[in-house]
């Protein structure tokens, strides 16, 4: 999920928005919402199981690669002539 987060954030230019005065990357929010819904949907399936550790690791990867995307976008912006 980290790679998906990286790609979505890069495509959105690592844009942020505020939720309760907390700045969040738009791409991270989208990927976290999708991953959470997918993991919760496993509660409804008989042969699949919800795994909180899996969800937590997904969140860590999303956050880490979101930070990387933001760094890459800022570095690219800094090197472009104005």
Residue, then its C-alpha position, 0 to 999 in steps of 0.5 A: x500500500x505504500x507504493x500506491x500512496x507514493x503514486x497517488x501523492x505524486x500524481x496529486x502533487x503532494x497537496x494537503x488539506x486540514x481536518x480539525x486543524x491537522x494537515x493531511x496529504x490528500x493521497x494518504x487520505x484517499x488510500x487510507x480510506x480505501x484500505x480501511x474499507x477493504x480490510x473492514x469488508x473482510x469482516x463480512x467474508x467467511x473465509x477471510x479474516x480482519x487483521x488489525x496488524x495488517x491494517x496497522x502495517x498498511x497505515x505505516x507504509x502509507x504514511x512513510x511513502x506519503x512522506x517520501x512523495x512529499x519530499x520528492x515533490x518539494x525537491x522537484x519544485x525547489x530545482x525548477x527555475x521560476 
